Amino acid sequence: MQRSVSITKTVDIVMPVVGGALLLLAVRAWRPYGGRVVLRAVLLCLGYALLDEIHQHFVPGRAFQLADLGLDLLGSTLGAWLGLRLFR
């Protein structure tokens, strides 16, 4: 049981990292010379994560968890920052 929890938490960080990096590319393509691309990408990821947590509230056996929202925020911030550094 403990192993599946650690796998789930790992996925909760890895997926937003990928999403943050991809959204950074999308935001930068949309406004290539605009500032705050990392902030915009992270806010879009946070909005998606919030909608996902609200959705989980209505699914039997699932629950809205602030910890998951925090992990999504951490992962998307890391992904957007890495994307900014890697995709110059």
N, C-alpha and C positions, 0 to 999 in steps of 0.2 A: 504494500500500500504506500509506504514511504517513497519508494522509487517512482511510482506514477505521479506523486505530488511534485517531486523534483523535476521530472520531465515536463510536467505542465507548467511549472514556473519558468523553466528554461525557454519553453516555447513562448510564454508570455513576454519574455524579453527579446528573443531573437526575431520574432515576427514584426514587432514595431520597429526594430532596428532597420530591417529591410524596407518596411513601409516608410519610415522617416527619410531614408536615403532616396527612395523613389519619388516621394512627394517633394523633396528638395529639388530634384531634377525637374519635376513638373512645374513647380512654382517659379523656378529660375528660367525655364523656357517661356513661361507666360509673361513674366516681367524680368527680363534678363539684367536690366540695369537698376531695378528697384532695390531698395535696402530691405533689411530684415527678412531675408528669404528663409533663414533657419527658423525664426519665430513663426512665420506663416506656415511653414511645413509642420512644425510641432503643434500649432493650434489646430490644423486640419486633422492631424493624427489624434489629438486629444478629443476633438469632436466626435470622430469615429469611435474611439474607445468608450466615450461616454454613452453613445447610442448603443453600443454593444452591451455595456453593463446594464443599461435600462432594459434592453431586450432580454437579458438573462434573468432579470427579476420576474418576468412572466413565464419563463420556461420551468416546468416541474423538475425539481431536483437541482436547479441552479439558483444562484443568488447574486444580487448586486454586491460587489466587494470593492471597497476603496483601495485595498492592497493591490488588486489587479489593475485598477485604474492608475495607481501610482507606478506600477511596473511598466504599463503601456507608455506612460509619460516619460519615464526614464529611458526606455528603449527607443522611443521615437526621437527624443532629444539626442541620444547617442548616435542614432542612425543619420539624423540630419547633419550633425556636426561632422561625422565621418564622411558623409556624402559631400559636404562642402570642401573637405580636405582632399578627397580622392578624385573628384570630378571637376577639377579647376579648368 
